[in-house]
Amino acid sequence: APDVGRVRFVEADSIAQVLAAVDAGQIDLAILDGEAQPTGGMGLSRQLKNEIDNCPPIVIVVQRRDDRWLATWSQADAVLVHPLDPLTAAETVAQLLRGLTSPAVRA
Protein backbone atom coordinates (compact mmCIF):
# COMPACT_ATOMS: atom_id res chain seq x y z
CA ALA A 1 0.00 0.00 0.00
CA PRO A 2 1.67 3.20 -1.14
CA ASP A 3 0.19 5.27 1.69
CA VAL A 4 2.14 3.41 4.41
CA GLY A 5 5.54 4.02 2.87
CA ARG A 6 8.36 1.62 2.28
CA VAL A 7 8.41 -1.50 4.44
CA ARG A 8 11.73 -2.86 5.70
CA PHE A 9 11.87 -6.40 7.04
CA VAL A 10 13.98 -7.35 10.04
CA GLU A 11 14.37 -11.09 10.55
CA ALA A 12 15.01 -12.55 13.98
CA ASP A 13 15.81 -16.16 14.73
CA SER A 14 15.60 -15.97 18.51
CA ILE A 15 13.47 -14.44 21.21
CA ALA A 16 16.47 -12.43 22.36
CA GLN A 17 16.74 -10.79 18.94
CA VAL A 18 13.03 -9.93 18.88
CA LEU A 19 13.15 -8.48 22.40
CA ALA A 20 16.27 -6.44 21.61
CA ALA A 21 14.74 -4.99 18.43
CA VAL A 22 11.45 -4.10 20.15
CA ASP A 23 13.23 -2.67 23.22
CA ALA A 24 15.40 -0.52 20.94
CA GLY A 25 12.31 0.88 19.20
CA GLN A 26 13.36 -0.56 15.84
CA ILE A 27 10.08 -2.32 15.12
CA ASP A 28 6.84 -0.71 13.94
CA LEU A 29 5.00 -4.01 13.55
CA ALA A 30 5.93 -7.59 14.46
CA ILE A 31 4.83 -10.68 12.59
CA LEU A 32 5.37 -13.69 14.83
CA ASP A 33 5.14 -17.41 14.09
CA GLY A 34 2.54 -18.92 16.39
CA GLU A 35 4.00 -22.38 15.77
CA ALA A 36 7.66 -21.57 16.56
CA GLN A 37 9.42 -23.78 19.09
CA PRO A 38 10.46 -23.87 21.85
CA THR A 39 8.71 -20.55 22.57
CA GLY A 40 5.97 -19.70 20.15
CA GLY A 41 4.93 -16.34 18.84
CA MET A 42 1.77 -16.39 20.93
CA GLY A 43 3.64 -16.50 24.22
CA LEU A 44 6.09 -13.89 22.97
CA SER A 45 3.22 -11.66 21.84
CA ARG A 46 1.63 -11.81 25.27
CA GLN A 47 4.97 -11.05 26.92
CA LEU A 48 5.59 -8.05 24.66
CA LYS A 49 2.07 -6.67 25.12
CA ASN A 50 2.35 -6.96 28.92
CA GLU A 51 5.93 -5.70 29.32
CA ILE A 52 6.55 -3.08 26.62
CA ASP A 53 5.05 0.39 26.89
CA ASN A 54 3.59 1.40 23.52
CA CYS A 55 4.16 -2.09 22.15
CA PRO A 56 4.04 -2.18 18.36
CA PRO A 57 1.13 -3.99 16.70
CA ILE A 58 1.62 -7.75 16.50
CA VAL A 59 0.39 -10.19 13.87
CA ILE A 60 0.40 -13.89 14.74
CA VAL A 61 0.64 -16.49 11.98
CA VAL A 62 -1.05 -19.79 12.87
CA GLN A 63 -1.15 -23.11 11.08
CA ARG A 64 -4.82 -23.88 11.59
CA ARG A 65 -7.87 -21.66 11.30
CA ASP A 66 -9.12 -23.19 14.56
CA ASP A 67 -6.12 -21.71 16.40
CA ARG A 68 -7.22 -18.12 15.78
CA TRP A 69 -8.90 -17.98 19.18
CA LEU A 70 -5.50 -18.44 20.84
CA ALA A 71 -4.40 -15.13 19.40
CA THR A 72 -6.96 -13.40 21.60
CA TRP A 73 -5.09 -14.82 24.60
CA SER A 74 -1.80 -13.62 23.12
CA GLN A 75 -3.24 -10.09 22.76
CA ALA A 76 -2.21 -10.02 19.10
CA ASP A 77 -3.65 -7.25 16.97
CA ALA A 78 -4.31 -9.54 14.00
CA VAL A 79 -4.07 -13.18 12.95
CA LEU A 80 -3.07 -14.71 9.63
CA VAL A 81 -3.59 -18.39 8.77
CA HIS A 82 -1.35 -20.65 6.67
CA PRO A 83 -1.22 -20.87 3.77
CA LEU A 84 -0.78 -17.12 3.65
CA ASP A 85 -2.73 -15.22 1.06
CA PRO A 86 -0.40 -12.44 -0.11
CA LEU A 87 -3.20 -9.91 -0.60
CA THR A 88 -4.77 -10.58 2.80
CA ALA A 89 -1.37 -10.47 4.51
CA ALA A 90 -0.43 -7.18 2.82
CA GLU A 91 -3.78 -5.57 3.64
CA THR A 92 -3.60 -6.72 7.28
CA VAL A 93 -0.12 -5.23 7.67
CA ALA A 94 -1.12 -2.01 5.89
CA GLN A 95 -4.19 -1.53 8.11
CA LEU A 96 -2.11 -1.93 11.27
CA LEU A 97 0.62 0.41 10.00
CA ARG A 98 -1.99 3.04 9.14
CA GLY A 99 -3.03 3.05 12.78
CA LEU A 100 0.42 4.08 14.03
CA THR A 101 0.72 7.66 15.23
CA SER A 102 4.46 7.85 14.63
CA PRO A 103 6.64 5.11 13.17
CA ALA A 104 9.69 3.94 15.08
CA VAL A 105 11.60 3.36 11.86
CA ARG A 106 11.81 6.11 9.30
CA ALA A 107 12.89 5.47 5.71
C-alpha positions in Angstrom: 0.0 0.0 0.0 1.7 3.2 -1.1 0.2 5.3 1.7 2.1 3.4 4.4 5.5 4.0 2.9 8.4 1.6 2.3 8.4 -1.5 4.4 11.7 -2.9 5.7 11.9 -6.4 7.0 14.0 -7.4 10.0 14.4 -11.1 10.6 15.0 -12.6 14.0 15.8 -16.2 14.7 15.6 -16.0 18.5 13.5 -14.4 21.2 16.5 -12.4 22.4 16.7 -10.8 18.9 13.0 -9.9 18.9 13.1 -8.5 22.4 16.3 -6.4 21.6 14.7 -5.0 18.4 11.5 -4.1 20.1 13.2 -2.7 23.2 15.4 -0.5 20.9 12.3 0.9 19.2 13.4 -0.6 15.8 10.1 -2.3 15.1 6.8 -0.7 13.9 5.0 -4.0 13.6 5.9 -7.6 14.5 4.8 -10.7 12.6 5.4 -13.7 14.8 5.1 -17.4 14.1 2.5 -18.9 16.4 4.0 -22.4 15.8 7.7 -21.6 16.6 9.4 -23.8 19.1 10.5 -23.9 21.9 8.7 -20.6 22.6 6.0 -19.7 20.1 4.9 -16.3 18.8 1.8 -16.4 20.9 3.6 -16.5 24.2 6.1 -13.9 23.0 3.2 -11.7 21.8 1.6 -11.8 25.3 5.0 -11.0 26.9 5.6 -8.0 24.7 2.1 -6.7 25.1 2.4 -7.0 28.9 5.9 -5.7 29.3 6.5 -3.1 26.6 5.1 0.4 26.9 3.6 1.4 23.5 4.2 -2.1 22.2 4.0 -2.2 18.4 1.1 -4.0 16.7 1.6 -7.7 16.5 0.4 -10.2 13.9 0.4 -13.9 14.7 0.6 -16.5 12.0 -1.0 -19.8 12.9 -1.1 -23.1 11.1 -4.8 -23.9 11.6 -7.9 -21.7 11.3 -9.1 -23.2 14.6 -6.1 -21.7 16.4 -7.2 -18.1 15.8 -8.9 -18.0 19.2 -5.5 -18.4 20.8 -4.4 -15.1 19.4 -7.0 -13.4 21.6 -5.1 -14.8 24.6 -1.8 -13.6 23.1 -3.2 -10.1 22.8 -2.2 -10.0 19.1 -3.7 -7.2 17.0 -4.3 -9.5 14.0 -4.1 -13.2 12.9 -3.1 -14.7 9.6 -3.6 -18.4 8.8 -1.3 -20.7 6.7 -1.2 -20.9 3.8 -0.8 -17.1 3.7 -2.7 -15.2 1.1 -0.4 -12.4 -0.1 -3.2 -9.9 -0.6 -4.8 -10.6 2.8 -1.4 -10.5 4.5 -0.4 -7.2 2.8 -3.8 -5.6 3.6 -3.6 -6.7 7.3 -0.1 -5.2 7.7 -1.1 -2.0 5.9 -4.2 -1.5 8.1 -2.1 -1.9 11.3 0.6 0.4 10.0 -2.0 3.0 9.1 -3.0 3.0 12.8 0.4 4.1 14.0 0.7 7.7 15.2 4.5 7.8 14.6 6.6 5.1 13.2 9.7 3.9 15.1 11.6 3.4 11.9 11.8 6.1 9.3 12.9 5.5 5.7 
